[in-house]
Amino acid sequence: MKNSDKILGFSAYISLLLAGICKVLNAFIENLKFVAVLDTIGYLFLVITVALAAFPFQLKMKKVAWKIIYWVLVLLALIGAILKLTTLLK
């Protein structure tokens, strides 16, 4: 197994784990700040997983515009999640 496959698998596992925990906790406890923080961390891992999975695809694209679009979308998703996390931790 390649190193990139291990990272992708680990990131996907953490995403699913945190999403499952957050959904179960939200079913029983509403408005818990800790759950919102865990949910955002899970979203960060999801973005990382999707970005890693899409990276080989964008490498095969011949036009530079698609590569730029890929990196802009990854950065927007990461910045959005980090900003949400920082507002939750205030």
KOLGU-293945 format. One line per 4 residues: number of its first residue (from 1); for each residue x, y, z of N, C-alpha, C, O. Coordinates in steps of 0.02 Angstrom, whole numbers. Each point is the difference from the previous one (the first is absolute). Example, Ala and Ser with C-alpha at 12.3 -4.5 7.8 and 13.67 -1.06 7.14 Angstrom:
KOLGU-293945
1 = 660/-284/390/-45/59/0/45/60/0/52/-1/33 | -70/54/-69/42/59/3/-39/55/37/25/55/8
//
This chain:
KOLGU-293945
1 = 42/-59/0/-42/59/0/45/62/0/46/7/40 | -62/38/-86/39/62/-5/-15/46/60/-52/-5/32 | 99/49/-19/-7/48/55/-61/45/-10/-36/16/47 | 25/5/-110/-57/45/-13/-66/-37/12/-49/31/21
5 = 47/-96/-34/-61/-39/13/-13/-5/75/-57/2/22 | 110/-8/17/-8/-3/73/-27/66/27/-44/1/43 | 71/55/-69/-24/66/22/-72/10/-19/-41/24/39 | 24/-43/-101/-69/7/-24/-48/-43/42/-53/23/19
9 = 73/-84/-5/-42/-45/41/-8/26/71/-55/-2/27 | 109/26/2/-3/27/68/-46/61/3/-40/6/46 | 47/38/-94/-41/61/-2/-74/-18/-9/-43/30/32 | 29/-78/-75/-69/-22/-11/-28/-31/64/-58/12/18
13 = 98/-52/16/-22/-33/62/-16/52/54/-52/-5/33 | 95/54/-24/-11/53/50/-63/40/-18/-39/18/44 | 30/-3/-109/-60/37/-22/-64/-38/19/-46/29/28 | 45/-94/-43/-59/-40/16/-11/-6/75/-56/4/24
17 = 110/-14/12/-5/-7/73/-28/63/32/-48/-4/39 | 76/61/-56/-24/63/29/-71/17/-22/-40/25/40 | 24/-39/-103/-68/13/-24/-50/-43/38/-53/24/20 | 69/-88/-11/-44/-44/37/-10/21/72/-56/2/25
21 = 111/15/9/-4/23/69/-43/63/5/-42/6/44 | 54/41/-89/-37/63/2/-74/-10/-12/-41/31/33 | 23/-73/-80/-71/-11/-15/-35/-34/59/-57/18/16 | 90/-66/16/-30/-34/58/-7/49/58/-52/3/33
25 = 104/36/-19/-3/48/55/-53/54/-13/-35/21/46 | 29/1/-109/-51/50/-17/-70/-27/9/-47/38/14 | 38/-103/-21/-66/-30/9/-22/2/74/-59/5/15 | 108/-7/30/-16/-2/71/11/67/36/-36/16/47
29 = 85/22/-69/18/62/33/0/56/-53/39/-3/-48 | -81/52/58/-3/55/-48/43/59/24/9/10/60 | 15/28/-106/37/62/13/62/-11/43/14/40/45 | 22/-92/-58/62/-14/37/58/25/-43/11/-24/-55
33 = 27/72/82/54/31/-38/54/-52/-18/29/3/-55 | -16/-50/99/50/-52/-12/-17/-41/-62/45/-17/-39 | -108/2/30/-22/-39/-59/10/41/-63/21/-28/-51 | -34/92/53/11/44/-59/74/2/-18/18/1/-59
37 = 25/1/109/73/0/-13/20/-66/-31/38/-1/-48 | -62/-56/76/16/-65/-29/-25/-6/-71/34/-28/-43 | -94/54/31/-29/-2/-67/43/39/-50/10/-22/-56 | 16/79/77/43/40/-44/67/-34/-12/26/2/-56
41 = 2/-34/107/62/-38/-9/-12/-58/-48/42/-15/-43 | -99/-18/50/-18/-54/-47/-6/26/-72/20/-33/-47 | -49/93/40/-5/31/-66/69/15/-29/12/-9/-59 | 34/32/101/69/12/-23/31/-64/-27/32/0/-53
45 = -41/-55/90/27/-64/-24/-34/-22/-65/31/-29/-44 | -96/44/37/-35/-16/-61/27/39/-59/10/-28/-55 | 4/92/65/29/42/-53/69/-27/-19/16/-4/-60 | 24/-15/109/66/-28/-14/-6/-64/-40/38/-12/-47
49 = -85/-31/67/-11/-63/-35/-19/11/-73/28/-32/-45 | -75/76/34/-23/14/-69/56/33/-40/9/-16/-59 | 28/61/89/55/33/-35/54/-50/-20/26/3/-56 | -10/-49/101/50/-51/-16/-25/-48/-54/39/-21/-43
53 = -103/4/46/-28/-45/-51/-3/33/-68/9/-33/-51 | -22/98/49/-6/36/-64/67/22/-28/4/18/-59 | 48/-19/100/65/24/-23/27/-36/-62/21/33/-47 | -22/-101/45/25/-33/-61/-42/18/-62/27/4/-55
57 = -92/7/65/-42/19/-56/20/68/-28/5/8/-61 | 8/41/105/18/66/-25/69/1/-31/14/42/-42 | 29/-89/61/66/-4/-31/-5/-19/-74/42/20/-40 | -94/-59/23/-9/-22/-69/-31/52/-45/0/-7/-61
61 = -28/60/91/-31/52/-40/53/39/-38/51/19/29 | -63/-6/-92/50/33/-42/-1/76/7/52/32/-6 | -111/-4/18/-5/73/5/16/23/72/-21/-30/49 | 58/83/-46/21/28/64/-61/27/39/1/0/62
65 = -52/21/-97/-59/28/34/-31/-51/48/-22/20/54 | 20/-83/-73/-29/-51/44/42/-10/63/-26/-13/53 | 92/18/-61/44/-5/59/-11/58/48/0/-9/61 | -8/68/-89/-12/60/41/-67/-7/35/-6/16/60
69 = -45/-38/-96/-66/-10/30/3/-49/57/-31/10/53 | 68/-65/-62/8/-51/53/29/32/63/-28/-9/54 | 83/45/-61/33/28/58/-41/55/33/1/7/61 | -38/32/-101/-43/52/29/-56/-32/40/-16/23/55
73 = -14/-76/-81/-54/-34/36/25/-32/64/-34/3/52 | 93/-34/-55/28/-31/61/13/54/52/-17/-8/59 | 48/63/-80/15/54/47/-64/31/30/-2/13/60 | -49/-2/-102/-63/28/25/-32/-46/52/-24/23/51
77 = 23/-87/-65/-30/-48/47/39/-2/66/-30/-1/54 | 97/1/-58/41/-2/60/-6/65/40/-7/-1/61 | 9/57/-95/-6/65/34/-68/7/33/-5/24/56 | -47/-45/-91/-67/3/29/-6/-42/63/-29/22/49
81 = 56/-82/-51/-3/-44/59/41/28/58/-20/-3/58 | 79/30/-74/43/28/53/-33/62/30/3/10/61 | -34/32/-102/-34/59/27/-59/-20/45/-12/30/52 | -24/-81/-73/-56/-25/41/27/-27/66/-30/13/53
85 = 85/-48/-55/29/-28/61/24/55/47/-10/-5/61 | 40/56/-89/24/55/43/-58/38/32/6/23/57 | -62/-15/-93/-58/34/30/-32/-44/54/-27/26/49 | 30/-92/-58/-29/-45/51/42/-1/64/-26/-9/55
89 = 91/19/-63/44/-5/58/6/66/39/34/2/51 | -67/50/-74/3/65/35/-44/-2/62/-5/49/36
//
